Amino acid sequence: MAKDRIDEIVNYLQDDSQAELPDSLKTFKYADGWDPDKLEEELQSHPFFMTKFPEPGEPVPPLLEAFQQLKYSENDNTPHELALNHKEDGMFHFKLKKYRIACSCFTTAITMEVKSEEVDKTLLSQLFNNRAACMFFIQNYRSCVQDCERALQYDPAYLKAIRRAISACEKLGRFDDVEKFCEVLENVANGDEGAIKFVCEKRIAARKGKSAGGADRRKELVLEKRKKMEIERILKEVEERGIRIASTAFVESDAANEGKIVKVTELNGQKILHWPVLLMYPQYSQSDFIEEFCEATSFTDHLYEMLDRDPPAWDQEKEYRVDNIEIYYIHQGFVKVDMNSSLGEALKSEKYILPSNGVPSFFVLAKDNRFCEMFKERVDIEK
């Protein structure tokens, strides 16, 4: 139908004998034109007028897709041209502060340029510097320094790359490298006052940083020495009590760094251990973490305060009382603990082995409880 209309228009234009427009063409409307009521929407779908690109997952307008295929086609572009195209995209996203996307664009541009028959060293230097800028803003300072060094391989006098390397090394506390790059910048600055001022400021900051860093390192060494002495003291006390341990790693674990580790105190010349203890109530999938359970305290005394004096909200039946519970630890099967025994006595029993995390764990079950009876039926109870 559209072709017939076009043919009719062409014939009218070529026929000088027709003075007036035929009636069939007077009512003709261009059906494929933009809807005036949706003009803004239509413009946004056109690559020349759109103010923002589609987000990932959104449909891409056909005309934009065609332009993209033309722009990134390896058949229609040389590697150097593709590198320039991806660099342009990277700069666009960088201005929008989309640094990770920009970094990806610059990486692709670098890959394209190294495939060129004649590599453009200036372009490669710019690309590595641009990617270094992205790395700096996402706080990946080590990669930033590496990219700056790559940029300087292609352009040893690239002031931006040197300055960025200095700033990144400063963030990393690598003050010797700050001074090294300052010397490089000074040698290639050619009297640039801004560069010379920058070098002076960074050298002063680096010297202060090294001085402070030395003091911090001395503090770290003192703390490390104290920590080592405390570890040796804890292991000695545990060993003297005859407590078997799965590993000594618990004294240097994350739990130890957070303070969740056995502590040694002294009372009347006698050393006492305070343990972090985990109590588990399988019937209700509940647990209690006790940061300091004194080894001399009995389970009865400690649990009376937790269960009888201040009953937990989850025990609506009030079954978990000191006179109605049993405690077990795991060996090969479940081993029952005497409620009147102290924590220290339980840990010294011949079957008990301290787990590698250094936290003694016990299961608490209610007596004459159907769930607990079923639970014990499904596990091995050691005599």
N, C-alpha and C positions, 0 to 999 in steps of 0.2 A: 504493500500500500504506500509506504513512504517513498519507494523507488518510483512508483507511478506519479506521485505528486512532483517529485524532483524533475522527472522527464517533462511533465506538463509545464513547469516553470521555465525550463530550458527552451522548450519549443516557443513559448510566448515571447521570451527575450530575443530569440533569433528571427521571429516572424514580424517584419516591419509593417505588415498589412493590418495587424490587430492593434487598434488604437486604444481600446479599453481592456482592462483586466477581466478575464472570464469570470463568470459567477462562481464557478467551481473553486477558484483561487481566492475569492474575496473572503470566504469563511475559513480559509486554511490557517491553522495555528501550528506553531512549532511545538510539537508534543514533548520533545526531549529537553526543553529548556529548563532553567532553574525556576523553582516556585518562588515568586516574589515574597510570599509570606514566610518562607524559610530561607531567605537569602543569607542571613548570618550563619546559619547551620551549614548551608551549602559551601560558603566561603571557607569555613573551618575545615572542610574535607578536602580542600584544594591545596596542594603543596606550596603554592605561591603565597597563600593568604593565611594558612594555619598559624596560630600563635603558640601552640604546644603540640608535641608529638604524642601519639597514642601510648598509653602506659602498657607494660608487658601484659599480654593476655587480651588486650582490647583489639577489635578488628582494625585492620589497616586499610584505609581508603584505596581503591584500585589504582588511582593515578599515582599516589605516593608509593605504592608497592612497585609500580612500573619504574618510577624514578630510582628507587632503591636498587632494583635489579640492574638498572643501567649503571648506577654509581659503583656498585660492588662487583660487577661482573668481571671475572678474570679473563674472559674472552675479549671484552671491549676496553679493558684498561691494562696498562703495564703495571708491574709491581710497584714502581715508583709512584705512579698515579694513585694506586690503591692506598699506598702509605700516606699520601697527602690527604686523601679523602678521610681516612680513619683519624688522622691527626686533627682535621677540621672537626670531626665529631667529638673527639676528646676535648678540644678546647671549648666546644659548645657545652658539654656536660660539666666541665670544670667550672665555667662561669656560673652554672646553676648549683654549684657545690655538691654535685653528685660525683664525689671523688672516686668511688669504687668503679662506677661505670666508665668514667674518664680514664682510669688506670687500664681497664680492659681495652679501651680503644687505642691507647698509646702502645700497649703491648702488641696488638694486632698490627699496628703501623710499623713497629720495629721489625716484626716477622716479615712483613711485606718488603720493607726496604732492603733487608739483608739478602733478599732474593734478586735484587736488581742486578742488571749486567754491570752497571757502574755505580757502586754505592755512593750515596751523597753523605759524606761525613758530617757536614753541617747539620743536615736534617736529622741524622741519627743522634747527634749530640743534643739537639733540641728535644727529641723524643724521650731520651733517657732523662734529661733534666725535667721535662714535664711530668714524667711518671714519678720521678723523685718528689716533685711537689705534691702529687696525690698521696704518696706514701707518708709524707710529712704530716699532712692534714688528717690522715686516719691513724696517726701516731705509730706508724710502723717505721721507726727511726733507723733501724739497722738496714732495712731494704732501701731506705732513702739514701743512706750513705753509699751503699753499693751502686745505686743508679747514678749518683753524682760522680763516683769514680769512673763508671762506664762512659758518662758524658765527657769527662776530662780526657779519656783516652782518645777521643775523636777531636776534641778542641781543648787543649791544655790551658788556654787563657779564658775559658768560659767563666766570667765573674759570677753570674747567677748560680752556677753549679757549685762553685767553691764556697760562696756565702751560705748556700743551703746546707752543704756538707758540714760547715762549721756549726750552724744552728742545731743540726741533728746530733752531732757528736756532743754538743753541750747538753742536750736533753738526755743523752745516754750516760752522761758523767765521764765521757772519754776525753779528759782534759788534755792529755798528751796529744791526741789526734787533733783537738781544737787548735793547739799551738802549731802543729804540723801544717794544717790547712791555712792557718793565718800567715805562715811564712810563704806558702805558695801564692796566696792572694796578694801579699805585699810585693812579690817579685813580678807579678803580671799586671798590677794595678796601674802602672804608668802615671803615677802621680795623682790618680783619682782621689780627690779629697774625701768623698763619701766612703770609698773603700778603705782608705787609711784610717779614718775615724772608726769604722766598723772593726778593723783589726785591733786597734788600741783597746776598744771596749771589751772585745772578746778575750783578749790576752789577760786583761786585768781580772775579768770574771773567771777565767780558767785557773789563774793562780790562787784566787780565793777559793775556788771549788776544790782544787787539789789540797789546799791547807785544811779546809773543812772535812774533805774526804779522808785525810790522814787521821784526823781526830776521831771521825766516825769509825774508821777501821780499827783504831786502838780500842774503842768502846766495844766493837764487835768481838775482838779477840778476848777481852776480859769476860764478856758474857758467855762466849763459847767455852772458856776455861771453867767458869762457874757451872755451866750446864753439864760439862763432862764430869766434874767432881760430884754433882748431884746424882747423875746417872750411876756412877760407881757406888755412891752411898746407898742408893735404892737397891741396886742389884746385890750388894753385900748383905743388906738386911733381909731381903727375900731369900737369899741362899742360906743364911744362918738359920732361918726358920724351917728349912727343909721343904719349901714350897717348890713344886716342880713347875717349870715354865716351858711353853711350846717354843718360844723365841724371845730373844732380848730386844727385838725390834720395837716392842711397845714403848720403850723409854725414849725413842726417837721418832715416834709416829706423829701423825697429824693430831691425834688425841692428846699426845704429850705437849705439843706446841700450843694447844688450846687450854692446857692446864688440867685436862681430864686424865690424870695419872695418879698412881699411888704416891702419897706424900709421907715424909718421915718427920715426926715431931719428937720432942724430948720432954719427959715429965719425971722429975725427981731422979734424973740421971738415967732413966730407962727410955729407950727408943721405942716409939709406937708408930705403927703403920695405919694410915687412913686410906681406904680403897674406894675407887669409883665402882659402884655396883649397879647392875641392871636386874630388876625384878620383872618377870613376865607373867601375865595372867591369861593363858591361852583361851579360857572360856569366853572372855569378852574382848580378846585381841587388844588388851591394854598393857601398859608397862609403866614402871617408875624407874627413873634414873637418880640414884643417890650419889652425889658428888664425893662425899666423904663419910664412909661407913667405918667406924673405928673397929680395928681387929679384935679388941677386947670386949666389944659389945655383943650380947647374944641376939639371935634372930628374934626371940620372943620380945625382948625389951625394945628393939628397934621397930619391929612391925606393930607393936601395940600402939605406938604413937601414930603410925601411918594409917592403920586399919580400924582399930577400936576407938581411939580418942577422936579421930577425924575421919569417919567412914567415907570412902570414895563415892562419888555420885553414881558411878556405873553399877555399884553393888546394891541394887534396889531390894534384893532379898535378904541383905545383911548376913550373907553366908561366909564372907571373908573376914573372920575374926581369928585372933591368935589361938583360941581354943578349938578352932574348926578348920585349920589349914595344915597342909603338908608342903614341904619344900624339897625340891630335887635339883641336882645339877647333872649335866651330861658327861658320861665317861664313854664307854662303849654302848651302854644303855643309860637308863635313868637311875641315879643313885640318890636315895633318900637321905636328907640331912636332919640331924637331931635339932629340934626347935630350940632346945635349951643350950645348945652349944654356941660358942662364939664364932664370929666370922673367921677369925684366925685359926681356930681348930678345924673348921670345915676345909679351909684352904690347905691345911697341912695333912689332910687325910691321904692315905696312900694311893687312892684312885683319882684324886683331883689333879688336873693339869691346867695351869693358868693359860687362857687362850692368848693368841699372838697379839691381840689388841690391848692386853693388860687389864681388861674389864671383867671381873668375875660375874657370871650370869646364872640366875636361878629361876626355876619355874615354881609358881605358887598355885596350888590346887586346893579346892574346898573338899572337905570330907563328905561322904554320903551324898554326893552330887552326881546325878546321872551323866552329865557331860564329862566330869572328871573320871568317872568309872570307865566310860567309853574311851576316854583319852588314854588311860593307863592300860586298857586292853590292847591298844594299838601300838604301844611302845614296850620295849624290854625294860623291866624293872630289875635292877641288879640287887642281889642280896648282900 
